[in-house]
């Protein structure tokens, strides 16, 4: 079941690309852009991560943190960060527990077939831990620009 606006964002503790544990609770008082993507180093996911990195100063200027979560292991995320010069927080959810809690893992359509996998989604978690915006089935290309417009950041 997907989360909706005003729902409490599910807590999590996941490893980052350096093996350190990151908790959602660390960012209480800030707005968090929490986005879920299928796989590091694939074309769409790379475009999306690079777009977030290129606009990180704008998000930071609005006291926002950007966190990307995928099922990739921390070692692959480290290669992704290095290869593409990413500055956003990258977290590993290999068991897909957090993905599932946020409704970002399940059945989806892919090339006309129903498959089970990561549903590209973005959530804005407000300073009090409530969902302020919930977007599912987003496109990798153009998503960050649309998010910036929708949030009126620029």
N, C-alpha and C positions, 0 to 999 in steps of 0.2 A: 504494500500500500504506500503510495507516494505521500510525502509530507505536504502540508498546505500552510499558507500564511497564518501566522499566530500560533502554530504548533511549536512546542519546545524542541529545539534541535537535539537529536540524540548525542549523548556524550561519547567520546572515543579517545583512545590512546593507541596511536600507531607509530611505527618506526619511519623515520625519514631516510633520505638517501645516504646519510652518514651513520645510520644505525641508532640514532638518538630517538627516544620516545617523545612524541609531541601529543599534547592533549588539547582538545577544543577549549577546555576551561582556562588554559593559559592566556586566552585572548578575550576573556570577559572584559567588557567595557569598550571593546572595539567592534567594528563591523567586520565580518569575515565573508569573503567570497570563497565559497566551497564548491569546487567543481570536480566532477567525476568523469573520467575518460577511460576508454577501453585499453589502450596499450601504448606505452612509451615507444618512441622512435618510429611510429607509423606516420604517414604523411599528414593525415588530419589532426592527430594528437600533437604532432610537432608544431603545426601551424597554430593551433590553439594555445599551446604553452608559450610559444614565441610571442604571440600577440599579447598574452597576459604579461610577459616579461617586459615587452616594449612599452607597455602602459602602466607598469608597476608604480612609477613615480606619481602618476595621477591618482591611482587608488590609495597610495600611501598619504598623499596630500589630503585625502578625505578620511584619514584615520582608518583605512581598511587594509586588511591582511588578505593575501591571495594564497589559497591552498589547493593543490591538485591532488586527487586521490585516484589510484588505479590498482589493479590486482598485481602489478609488477613487483618483483622482489627489490629490496633496497639497492642491491648491486646494479641492477639494470637501470634504476632511477639515477644512480650516480653517473653512469655512462651517458644517460640522456642529458643530465645537467651539464656535464663537461662538453659533450659533443655540440650542444646547441646554445651554450652560454646562458642557461636559465637561472633567474634570480628568485623565482617563486619557491614556496615551500612545496616539496613533493613527498607524499606519504604513500606507504605500501599497505595494501589491504588484501594479501594473498588468499585469505579465507573468505573474503567478500562479505564479512559480517557488517561492516559499516556501510558498504555499498547497498546491502539488502535493507538495513535500517532506514536508509534515506530513499528507498524505492528506486535506486539507480542500478539495480541488477534484477533481471527477470526476462520475461518474454518480450521480444521486439521483432519488428519486420526488418529483414535484411535481404535486399534484392528480390523482394516478393515472397520470401520464405519466412516462416516464423521460427526464430532461433532463441536460445537463452544466452544472455550475455550482458555486458555493461550497457546501460542506457545513458547516453551522454546527457548529463544534467548539471544544473548550476543552482545553488541555493545561496541566498544572502542571509546570514545569521546576524541578528542585531546585537547590540551591546548587552542586552539582558538575556541572550540565549534563545530568543524566539526567531522563527523563520519570518523574514520580511518579504522575501521573493522566492518563488519556486518555479524553475523552468526545466521541463523534461523534453527529451528528444530534440535537443538543440543541435544546430549545425556547427561543425568545427570552424569553418571559414565564415568570418563576419560576425561571429557570436560576441566577441569582446567589444567590437565597435557598437553593436546593438545594445549590449549591456551598459556601456558608458552612456549612450543616449537615453536609455530607459531610466537609468539612475540619475540622469542630469548631472553628470560629473564634469562635463566639458562645456 
